[in-house]
Amino acid sequence: MNKKNILKKIIILFSILILLKKNNIIFFNNIKLNNEFFYNKLPFIKHIYFNYDLYFFNNKFNNMLNQYIIYMRNNPNKKILLKIDTIGLGNIKYNLYLNKYRMNFIVNNLVLKGINKKNIKYIICVKKNKFYNEINNLNNNKIIITIS
């Protein structure tokens, strides 16, 4: 073979590798979970927002939680701290009860997918808020995830 053919093959090979990498088909440090590939990197999203009166969240945040699960599986010495904040509209006892349900939902989800329960710590906070507006509703029904 001459040098031009070798160079063409190298260029084609690199372009195929770049294309595969962009489409998440290359399997270096990737894990497949529920037909989706995730890299072994710490997710950058740290807040999961709940709807006002619900203890579960939608698929977008479920996929984000799967990224944390993969990271924790690959780094078993890491600990995860979950902190739930809720606006204090209505009865404080109800909000505390709702937060416990939310926390149980998330902790059980983590444990069922292979995270050791000893590596999970959590804090539940209910704040009394006298003023209601859309910004308070969106910003305060959340869980904050910290990996240490």
Secondary structure in CASP SS format (residue, H / E / C, confidence):
PFRMAT SS
TARGET T0000
AUTHOR 0000-0000-0000
METHOD secondary structure of the structure
MODEL  1
M C 1.00
N C 1.00
K H 1.00
K H 1.00
N H 1.00
I H 1.00
L H 1.00
K H 1.00
K H 1.00
I H 1.00
I H 1.00
I H 1.00
L H 1.00
F H 1.00
S H 1.00
I H 1.00
L H 1.00
I H 1.00
L H 1.00
L H 1.00
K H 1.00
K H 1.00
N C 1.00
N C 1.00
I C 1.00
I C 1.00
F C 1.00
F C 1.00
N C 1.00
N E 1.00
I E 1.00
K E 1.00
L E 1.00
N C 1.00
N C 1.00
E E 1.00
F E 1.00
F E 1.00
Y E 1.00
N C 1.00
K C 1.00
L C 1.00
P C 1.00
F C 1.00
I C 1.00
K C 1.00
H E 1.00
I E 1.00
Y E 1.00
F C 1.00
N C 1.00
Y C 1.00
D C 1.00
L C 1.00
Y C 1.00
F C 1.00
F C 1.00
N C 1.00
N H 1.00
K H 1.00
F H 1.00
N H 1.00
N H 1.00
M H 1.00
L H 1.00
N H 1.00
Q H 1.00
Y H 1.00
I H 1.00
I H 1.00
Y H 1.00
M H 1.00
R H 1.00
N H 1.00
N C 1.00
P C 1.00
N C 1.00
K C 1.00
K C 1.00
I E 1.00
L E 1.00
L E 1.00
K E 1.00
I E 1.00
D E 1.00
T E 1.00
I C 1.00
G C 1.00
L C 1.00
G C 1.00
N C 1.00
I H 1.00
K H 1.00
Y H 1.00
N H 1.00
L H 1.00
Y H 1.00
L H 1.00
N H 1.00
K H 1.00
Y H 1.00
R H 1.00
M H 1.00
N H 1.00
F H 1.00
I H 1.00
V H 1.00
N H 1.00
N H 1.00
L H 1.00
V H 1.00
L H 1.00
K C 1.00
G C 1.00
I C 1.00
N C 1.00
K H 1.00
K H 1.00
N H 1.00
I E 1.00
K E 1.00
Y E 1.00
I E 1.00
I E 1.00
C E 1.00
V E 1.00
K C 1.00
K C 1.00
N C 1.00
K C 1.00
F C 1.00
Y C 1.00
N C 1.00
E H 1.00
I H 1.00
N H 1.00
N H 1.00
L H 1.00
N H 1.00
N H 1.00
N C 1.00
K E 1.00
I E 1.00
I E 1.00
I E 1.00
T E 1.00
I E 1.00
S C 1.00
END
